[in-house]
Structures are given as C-alpha cells and as structure tokens.
Amino acid sequence: MRAHIVGGGFGGLAAAGYLIKNAGVSGQDITIYEAEEHMGGGLPLYGDPQSGYVLPAGSVFDAEFRCTFDLLAKVPSTRDPAISVKDEFFTFNTKHPFDDTARLIDRNLHIVHGPRFGLGLRDGFDLVQLVLTPEAKLEGRRINEFFSPKFFKTEFWWVYSTIMGSLPQHSAAELRRYLNRTLHLFPDLSDMAHILRTPIDQYEAFIVPLVDWLGGHGVSLQTRTFVTDIGLAPSPNCITVDRLDYERDGVPASIAVTPEDLVLVTIGSQAADLAVGSMTEPVRPTLKGRSWEIWKRLAQGRPAFGRPDVFFGEDRVSDSHWVTFTVTTTGTEFLDEMFALTGSETGRGGLVSLIDSSWVLSLSIFHQPEIIGQPEGTHVWWGYGLFPERKGDFVGKRMDECTGEEILEEVLRHLRFNGQFDAIMKSSICIPCDLPYANNIWLPRKSTDRPRPVPEGATNLGLFGQYVEVPRDVAFTVEYSARAAWEAIQILTKRGPAPPPVYQAQHDLKALWGALKVFLIPGAARP
C-alpha cells in the first residue's frame, strides 16, 4: 500500500505521522504533494530581519488538543532533540503563561473589565438557550438571530470575538460548538491564562520538526507540486481513485493509483489567495481559487462531497476577510510604551484589542525571540483587523488598501504613542498580509455543506482540513485538521485506535462550575 497526501499543511504532515504511528505504513511508501515552496500550509513564515518578517496568521491552543499532542509527543524538538515538541510546548507555557492585564482597551485608553464580562441576565439566558439548542435546528442560522444588539457591545462578546474570530452574521451552529468546546476557558478569558501558544513561531515550532521527523522516516516531501486533478475509476456505487494529475515546476505529470493505495486530500485552505504587501505598497490581492479546485471537481454531481461555494468565491470575502500585519522593529520604544500602557511584560500580555477602532485592531507582542535566528535587538510583534473593509479612524482608508506604514500609523495614533511616534516609525517595518478567506469557517452552513472525512462510497479516498465535517469539534485550529486526518486513516485502513473523543467542556463539572461562577458571581472572572 502506498499513500498519497495532497497538501503539506499541518493536517497533511499529521496524516503522514498517523499513517506511520497508527497504521504501520512505511515512511518510504508515503508521498506528500505541496503546491508551495515549503511545507506549512496556513502556518507559513516569510521574510527576514532586513526586509521584515511575515507571519500571516496562526492558531490558538489549549490543553485539550488531544489528537495534535498525541502526535507531537513522538516528534523531537528542533531546538532540543532530547525532548518532544509536546513537552517543549507545555514546559514553555508553564514557565511563561499569559497574564493579560489589558485585554480590551477603549478609545480613552481605559481597560475594559467588569463583573460578568458585562453580561446581563438576558444575555446569560440567550447563551444558555443557544448551547442547549440541537445543532440540527441551527443550520444556516446566524448568531445575531439569538442575541439582542446590546449583547454585541458587551465585554464578553469583544473578548470572545477577537480571540475566536466570530462576527454577528456568522454561524450560530459554529458558535454553539465553540461555547461547548471552550467553556473551561471562560474564567480566564480576560487574562488568557489557559490559552496556550508555541514557544517560537508556529511554523518553526510545529511544521519544521514534523518535516524533519517525517523526512527521517523516509517520507517523500514534494514541494512546488500542484495536484490538478484526481481521477476516479468508473463505478456506479464506489468512489475509487485511480490517478493523480499534477504539475511540478510547471511540468505536467501523472501517477497511477491502485485500489489498495490511499489518497488523502486537503480540501480548501484558510490561507487561500494570501497576498503580501510592504511598508510602502498595499496588498494587491488576486483571487485565483486554486486551493479548492479539486474540491469543486469532486463535489460536482456528488452531494456527499459538500458545497465548496458556501465557503469560497468572491461573494464570500466580505464576511471572511482578514488583514494581518507583522512588525519587525530594531527599537524598544513600542515595547516600552506597551508595557507602560498595559502593565504586561513583553510576551506575557496575550492579545490587546482596541475595541473602539473602526478596524477593531488586536495586537500580540510575542515572547522574544519569536523566530529562530532573530538578531539580538530585533523584536517582532503582530496584529490584525477584524473589519478590514472599514475606513481607518486616522488614515481614512480601508485597511485592505493601506500600506504597512499607514497601518502602523493607525495603530500608534489609537494608542496615542505620539511622543515616540517618529522613533517607532523609523525603527519599524510593518508588512500587511491579505487573507480573503481566513474567517470563512464561521460562515453560516448546513451539515451537508462539509463532507465527512470519508465520504459515502469512498474506498481509498479520505479528506481532511478545515472544511470536512467533524462533529462537536471546532475549526480554525490545527486540532481540527489533525482529527479529520486521523479519522479518515482509521476508517480506510481499519488499523490503529480511533481518535480520542472531542473534549466537551459542558460535560466537565469543574469547567461547568467555573463558567457558572463567572456569570452568577460578580468578580469571579479573573481581572
């Protein structure tokens, strides 16, 4: 049996790992096909200290990423091969937990935090009602159908929305999943104490060690290789792959697939059509649509493969669009000013969200160094706008039309770092990144819009990524991709254990009591 994996993001790398670890497949019989220059998918790293680093996006973590950490327990750390990536991750978070003392800041630079996260009894009742509503009754419905307009101005909504990415017009079913999955985090939402992060950037923390480990097992890692089509054997009842067509460095080729082989495919990408600007040039996005071409072909005439048009296409961008930016600075002025404003040590503050900015800016000051080889005296921080199609309050332009210099100016004007404005601008390089589909996992959907990891009738074809249907789990996480890959492999090979159950905080009495105290007892949420 040979295994062909289409897509070299975290899910594709995890799939190769589970084939080796759980299914007993030799690494030499596994090939990963990745269209880009490097493995990594939605967790890439670009740039350098001279031109500016680019970290397009990332994922938040908690201790219940059961599939992810099951695999990373076997993978040696790049920086210290004597320990696993999992152990390195948890050791770092134990030593350097978030202690966010200024999670939300208003237009007057006041920290927003009060009893019950600003929720009234009606808001609490509406939250409970949503959580208790069966998901089947939420298909296609939006969050704002379940809450009053006042709810979307509460501290709770701003804290949750800026961490998880939800907007009022997004999926009520997805919010229900998030609430059930993350209820244990509620007492610490303001200081982010139990939200975890990688010790260095996510590409070097997770992707690089996985690539090295898989390469050591003989896995063939084919970059610059774009799979253009998947051939299916003619059969009225079964879906069996018999051919992969691809282009490597622009040269077309094809490979035969036997019925005994496995084909595991990433369908879609939140990083699809990513585009990068510069300090002096705005992003110039191009909607190519390559990442979901195969999904579209598979779904034609096959309802079991879902509906990619629900998530992708130009008409989807307005509700899924993000602009992120990465700032590389050789001065300490910005970090010093942030410490004076928030009281949080550099790297301990989590997200700081400026909730009265028209873009709803959120900033993350990393623990330094964030990148392997980052020069001493160089610092990296990151941010994003939840509403990039609005005009900025100071620069007067849409965020997605701004240069890096204009985005950085907007941030500094909101923070009123006027005394250090010139010094920060002179020592900093701000690189904007346009992600038209970053937030499309939140779009309203039906249960049939996403295919299962092994669609009905498939004999040697499995699907994974953020756009397959994994009941109870939440997308926008590496865990979602890993779980889908594990499930597809276990179903198709019938080897190894099934994935562990998805953690459901509403069934955890400790988590449930902690969340209830937040809403019932003033002051129960940590300041």
C-alpha positions in Angstrom: 0.0 0.0 0.0 1.2 3.5 -0.9 -0.2 6.7 0.5 -0.6 9.9 -1.5 -1.2 13.1 0.6 -2.4 16.2 -1.2 -1.4 19.3 0.8 1.6 19.8 3.1 0.0 21.9 5.8 -0.2 20.7 9.4 -3.1 18.3 8.5 -1.1 16.7 5.7 2.0 16.3 7.8 -0.1 14.9 10.7 -1.7 12.5 8.2 1.7 11.1 7.3 2.5 10.9 11.0 -0.6 8.9 11.8 0.0 6.6 8.9 3.4 5.7 10.3 2.4 5.7 14.0 -1.1 4.2 13.9 -1.4 2.3 10.6 2.1 0.9 10.4 2.8 2.3 6.9 6.4 2.7 6.0 7.5 6.3 5.5 9.1 5.3 2.2 5.6 4.5 0.9 4.2 7.9 1.7 4.4 11.0 -0.6 3.2 14.5 0.3 2.4 16.9 -2.6 2.6 20.6 -1.7 2.0 23.3 -4.2 4.1 26.0 -2.4 7.8 26.4 -2.0 7.7 25.0 1.6 5.5 22.8 3.7 3.3 24.6 6.2 0.0 25.4 4.5 -1.7 28.0 6.7 1.2 28.4 9.1 4.0 29.8 6.8 6.9 32.1 7.7 8.3 34.6 5.2 10.8 37.4 5.2 13.9 38.2 7.2 15.0 40.9 9.7 16.3 43.2 6.9 13.1 43.3 4.9 10.7 42.4 7.7 9.3 39.1 8.8 5.8 38.0 7.8 3.7 35.7 10.0 0.4 35.7 8.0 -1.8 34.0 10.7 -1.8 31.5 13.4 -3.9 29.3 15.7 -4.7 29.4 19.4 -4.3 26.3 21.5 -5.5 24.8 24.8 -4.5 21.7 26.6 -7.3 19.6 25.1 -5.8 19.4 21.6 -5.9 15.6 22.0 -5.0 14.4 18.5 -2.4 17.1 18.0 -0.4 16.4 21.2 -0.7 12.6 20.7 1.3 13.0 17.6 3.7 15.7 18.8 4.6 13.6 21.8 6.5 11.4 19.2 8.3 14.3 17.4 11.6 15.6 18.7 12.0 19.3 19.1 14.3 21.0 16.6 15.9 23.1 19.2 16.4 20.3 21.7 16.0 16.8 20.2 16.2 15.3 23.6 12.6 16.4 24.3 9.4 16.1 22.3 7.6 19.1 20.7 4.7 18.4 23.1 7.0 18.6 26.1 8.7 21.7 24.9 5.3 23.3 24.3 3.9 22.6 27.7 7.1 23.4 29.5 7.2 26.8 27.9 3.6 27.6 28.7 4.1 26.5 32.4 7.1 28.9 32.6 5.6 31.7 30.6 1.8 31.7 31.0 -0.2 34.6 29.6 -1.1 37.3 32.2 -3.1 39.7 30.1 -3.8 42.8 32.2 -5.3 44.9 29.4 -7.2 42.5 27.2 -9.6 45.2 26.0 -8.9 48.9 25.7 -11.4 51.6 24.8 -11.0 54.9 22.9 -9.9 56.6 26.1 -7.2 54.0 26.7 -9.1 52.6 29.7 -9.0 48.9 30.3 -12.5 47.4 29.9 -13.2 44.7 32.5 -16.2 44.4 34.9 -18.5 41.9 36.6 -19.8 39.0 34.5 -18.0 40.4 31.4 -20.7 43.0 31.1 -23.4 40.4 30.5 -26.9 40.8 31.9 -29.4 38.1 32.9 -31.0 38.2 29.4 -27.6 37.7 27.8 -26.8 34.7 30.0 -30.2 33.2 29.2 -29.7 33.6 25.5 -26.2 32.0 25.7 -27.7 29.0 27.6 -30.5 28.7 25.1 -28.1 28.6 22.2 -25.9 26.0 23.9 -29.0 23.8 24.6 -30.5 24.1 21.1 -29.7 21.0 19.0 -27.3 21.7 16.2 -29.7 20.4 13.6 -32.0 23.3 14.4 -29.3 25.8 13.8 -28.5 25.0 10.2 -28.0 28.1 8.1 -28.8 30.4 11.0 -26.8 33.4 12.2 -25.5 34.4 15.6 -27.4 37.7 15.6 -30.7 35.8 15.4 -30.2 34.7 19.0 -29.0 37.8 20.8 -30.0 41.4 21.3 -27.9 44.2 19.7 -26.7 45.1 23.2 -25.0 41.7 23.5 -22.6 42.5 20.7 -21.3 45.5 22.7 -20.5 43.6 25.8 -17.1 42.8 27.1 -17.8 39.1 26.7 -18.5 39.4 23.0 -15.4 41.6 22.3 -13.1 39.2 24.3 -14.5 36.1 22.6 -14.9 37.6 19.1 -11.3 38.9 18.9 -9.9 35.6 20.1 -12.0 33.2 18.1 -12.9 35.4 15.0 -16.7 35.3 15.3 -18.9 38.1 13.9 -22.6 38.7 14.5 -23.6 37.5 11.0 -21.6 34.2 11.4 -22.8 30.7 12.0 -24.9 30.1 15.2 -24.0 26.4 14.9 -20.3 27.1 15.0 -20.7 29.4 18.0 -22.6 26.7 19.8 -19.7 24.3 19.1 -17.2 26.9 20.3 -19.1 27.6 23.5 -19.3 23.8 24.4 -15.7 23.2 23.4 -14.2 26.2 25.3 -16.4 26.6 28.3 -13.4 25.7 30.6 -11.6 28.9 29.4 -14.3 31.3 30.5 -13.0 32.2 33.9 -9.7 33.3 32.3 -10.8 34.9 29.1 -9.6 38.3 30.2 -6.1 37.3 31.2 -5.9 34.3 28.7 -4.2 32.2 31.4 -5.2 28.9 29.9 -4.9 29.8 26.3 -1.6 28.4 25.1 0.9 29.4 22.5 4.1 28.0 20.9 7.5 28.9 22.3 8.5 30.3 18.9 6.5 31.0 15.7 4.2 28.2 14.8 5.9 27.3 11.6 9.3 26.6 13.3 7.6 25.2 16.5 5.4 22.6 14.7 6.0 22.4 11.0 9.8 22.2 10.8 10.1 19.4 13.5 7.3 17.4 11.8 9.0 17.8 8.4 12.4 16.7 9.8 10.8 13.7 11.6 8.9 12.6 8.5 11.9 13.0 6.4 13.9 10.9 8.8 11.2 8.1 8.3 11.7 8.3 4.5 8.6 10.2 3.6 8.8 11.9 0.2 8.1 15.6 0.6 7.3 17.1 -2.9 7.2 20.9 -2.9 6.2 23.1 -5.9 3.9 20.2 -6.8 0.3 21.2 -7.5 -2.2 18.3 -7.9 -4.5 19.5 -10.6 -7.0 16.6 -10.7 -7.9 13.3 -9.1 -9.0 10.5 -11.5 -11.8 8.2 -10.4 -12.4 4.7 -11.6 -15.7 4.2 -13.4 -18.1 2.7 -10.9 -21.8 3.3 -10.2 -21.6 2.6 -6.5 -18.0 3.2 -5.4 -15.6 6.2 -5.4 -12.1 4.8 -6.0 -9.1 7.0 -7.0 -7.1 5.5 -9.9 -4.9 8.5 -10.9 -3.4 11.7 -9.7 -2.5 14.5 -12.2 -0.1 17.2 -11.1 2.3 19.9 -12.2 5.8 20.0 -10.8 7.6 23.3 -11.5 5.0 23.8 -14.3 5.7 20.4 -15.9 2.5 18.2 -16.1 2.8 14.6 -14.9 0.5 11.8 -13.7 0.8 8.8 -11.4 -1.3 5.7 -11.3 -3.1 4.8 -8.0 -4.2 1.2 -7.2 -7.3 0.3 -5.3 -5.1 -0.7 -2.4 -3.4 2.7 -2.2 -4.6 5.6 -0.1 -5.3 9.1 -1.3 -5.8 11.8 1.4 -6.7 15.3 0.2 -6.8 18.7 1.8 -9.9 20.4 0.6 -9.6 24.2 0.7 -7.4 26.5 2.8 -8.0 29.4 5.0 -4.7 30.8 3.6 -6.1 30.6 0.1 -5.1 33.5 -2.2 -2.9 35.0 0.5 -1.2 38.2 -0.7 1.6 40.3 1.0 2.3 44.0 0.8 5.1 46.1 2.1 5.9 49.1 4.2 5.3 51.3 1.1 3.0 49.2 -1.0 -0.5 48.0 -0.2 -1.5 44.4 -0.7 -2.7 43.7 -4.2 -4.9 40.5 -3.8 -5.5 38.1 -6.7 -8.4 35.6 -6.2 -7.0 32.5 -8.1 -9.1 29.8 -6.4 -6.5 27.1 -6.8 -6.9 25.7 -3.3 -10.5 24.5 -3.8 -10.4 23.4 -7.4 -10.1 19.7 -6.6 -12.9 20.0 -4.1 -15.1 21.6 -6.7 -14.4 18.8 -9.2 -15.1 16.1 -6.6 -18.3 17.8 -5.5 -19.8 18.1 -9.0 -22.8 15.7 -9.0 -21.8 14.2 -5.7 -23.7 15.6 -2.7 -21.6 13.6 -0.3 -18.6 15.9 -1.1 -20.4 19.0 0.2 -20.6 22.5 -1.3 -17.3 24.5 -1.6 -19.2 27.5 -2.9 -20.6 28.0 0.6 -17.1 28.9 1.8 -15.2 30.1 -1.3 -15.7 32.7 -4.0 -15.7 36.4 -4.4 -19.1 36.8 -2.8 -17.8 35.1 0.4 -15.0 37.5 1.0 -16.9 40.3 2.8 -17.7 38.1 5.8 -14.5 36.1 5.9 -11.8 38.7 5.1 -8.8 39.5 7.4 -5.8 41.7 7.1 -3.0 40.9 9.4 0.3 42.6 9.8 3.7 41.7 11.2 6.0 44.4 12.6 9.8 43.9 12.8 11.5 46.7 14.9 15.0 47.4 16.0 14.0 49.8 18.7 12.4 49.2 22.1 10.2 52.3 22.1 7.0 50.4 21.1 7.5 47.6 23.6 8.3 50.1 26.4 5.2 52.1 25.6 3.0 49.0 25.6 4.4 47.9 28.9 3.6 51.4 30.4 0.1 51.2 29.0 -0.9 47.7 29.8 1.4 46.6 32.7 2.0 43.3 31.0 5.6 42.1 30.4 6.7 41.6 26.8 5.4 38.2 25.7 3.0 37.8 28.6 0.2 40.0 27.5 -1.7 37.9 25.0 -4.0 39.9 22.8 -4.7 43.6 23.3 -7.8 44.6 21.4 -8.7 48.3 20.6 -12.4 47.8 20.6 -13.3 51.4 19.5 -11.0 51.4 16.5 -13.0 51.1 13.3 -10.9 48.1 12.2 -11.2 46.6 15.7 -7.4 46.1 15.9 -5.9 43.4 18.0 -2.2 43.3 18.8 0.0 40.4 20.1 3.5 41.2 21.5 5.4 37.9 21.2 7.8 36.4 23.7 11.2 37.2 22.2 12.9 35.9 20.2 9.9 34.7 18.1 11.9 33.4 15.2 15.0 31.2 15.2 18.0 33.3 14.2 16.2 36.6 15.0 19.0 39.0 15.6 19.6 40.4 19.1 18.0 43.8 19.5 15.3 42.9 16.9 11.8 42.4 18.1 8.7 41.1 16.3 5.0 41.7 17.1 1.8 41.1 15.2 -1.7 42.3 14.7 -4.9 42.0 12.7 -8.1 43.9 11.9 -11.5 42.2 12.4 -13.1 44.7 10.0 -10.6 45.4 7.2 -13.1 46.8 4.8 -13.9 49.8 7.0 -12.0 53.1 6.8 -9.4 53.8 9.5 -10.1 56.5 12.0 -6.8 58.3 11.4 -5.6 57.3 7.9 -9.0 57.5 6.4 -8.6 54.4 4.2 -9.8 50.9 4.2 -7.3 48.6 5.9 -7.0 46.4 2.9 -6.0 49.4 0.8 -3.3 50.6 3.3 0.5 50.3 3.1 2.3 48.9 6.1 3.3 52.4 7.1 -0.3 53.5 7.1 -1.4 50.5 9.2 1.4 51.2 11.7 0.4 54.9 11.9 -3.2 53.9 12.6 -2.1 51.7 15.5 0.2 54.3 17.0 -2.4 57.0 16.7 -5.0 54.9 18.5 -2.5 54.1 21.3 -1.5 57.8 21.5 2.2 57.0 21.3 2.7 60.4 19.9 5.9 61.2 21.9 7.6 58.1 20.4 5.8 58.1 17.1 8.7 59.2 14.9 11.2 56.8 16.6 8.8 53.8 16.3 8.1 54.6 12.6 11.8 55.0 11.8 12.9 51.7 13.5 10.0 49.5 12.3 9.0 47.6 9.2 5.3 46.7 9.0 4.2 44.1 6.4 0.5 43.7 5.7 -1.0 40.4 4.6 -4.4 40.0 3.0 -6.3 36.7 3.8 -9.6 36.8 1.9 -10.8 33.5 3.3 -9.2 33.4 6.8 -12.5 33.5 8.6 -14.8 31.5 6.2 -15.1 28.5 8.6 -17.5 30.8 10.5 -19.9 31.3 7.6 -23.4 30.0 8.1 -23.8 26.5 6.7 -25.8 23.3 6.7 -24.5 19.9 8.0 -24.3 18.7 4.4 -22.1 21.6 3.2 -19.0 19.9 4.5 -18.1 16.3 3.6 -17.2 13.7 6.1 -13.5 12.6 6.3 -14.5 9.5 4.3 -17.5 10.4 2.0 -20.1 7.7 1.5 -18.9 5.3 -1.2 -15.2 6.2 -1.0 -13.0 3.1 -0.9 -9.5 4.7 -0.9 -10.1 8.4 -0.7 -10.1 10.4 2.6 -10.5 14.2 3.1 -9.1 16.5 5.8 -8.6 20.1 6.6 -10.9 22.9 8.0 -13.8 22.1 5.6 -14.6 18.5 6.5 -17.4 17.7 8.9 -16.0 16.6 12.3 -19.0 16.6 14.8 -18.5 18.6 18.0 -15.0 19.9 17.2 -14.3 23.5 16.2 -12.5 24.6 13.1 -9.8 27.4 12.9 -7.5 25.0 14.8 -4.7 22.6 13.9 -6.5 20.1 16.0 -9.4 20.0 13.6 -7.2 19.1 10.6 -5.3 16.5 12.7 -8.5 14.9 13.9 -10.0 14.7 10.4 -6.9 13.1 9.1 -6.7 10.5 11.9 -10.4 9.6 11.4 -10.0 9.2 7.7 -7.0 6.9 8.1 -8.6 4.8 10.8 -11.8 4.3 8.7 -9.9 3.5 5.5 -7.2 1.2 6.9 -9.1 -0.2 9.9 -5.7 -0.1 11.7 -4.9 1.5 15.0 -7.1 3.2 17.5 -9.9 5.7 16.7 -9.3 9.3 17.6 -9.9 10.2 21.2 -13.3 11.9 21.9 -13.6 15.6 21.3 -13.3 17.4 24.6 -16.7 18.8 25.6 -16.4 21.3 28.4 -20.2 21.3 29.1 -19.8 17.7 30.4 -16.8 18.6 32.6 -18.2 19.5 36.1 -15.2 21.6 37.0 -15.4 23.6 33.8 -19.1 24.0 34.1 -18.9 25.3 37.7 -16.1 27.7 36.7 -18.2 29.1 33.9 -21.3 29.4 36.0 -19.4 31.3 38.7 -18.4 33.9 36.0 -22.0 34.6 35.1 -23.6 34.2 38.6 -21.0 35.7 41.0 -19.7 39.2 40.5 -15.9 39.3 40.4 -15.5 35.5 39.7 -13.7 36.2 36.4 -10.1 36.9 36.9 -9.1 40.6 36.4 
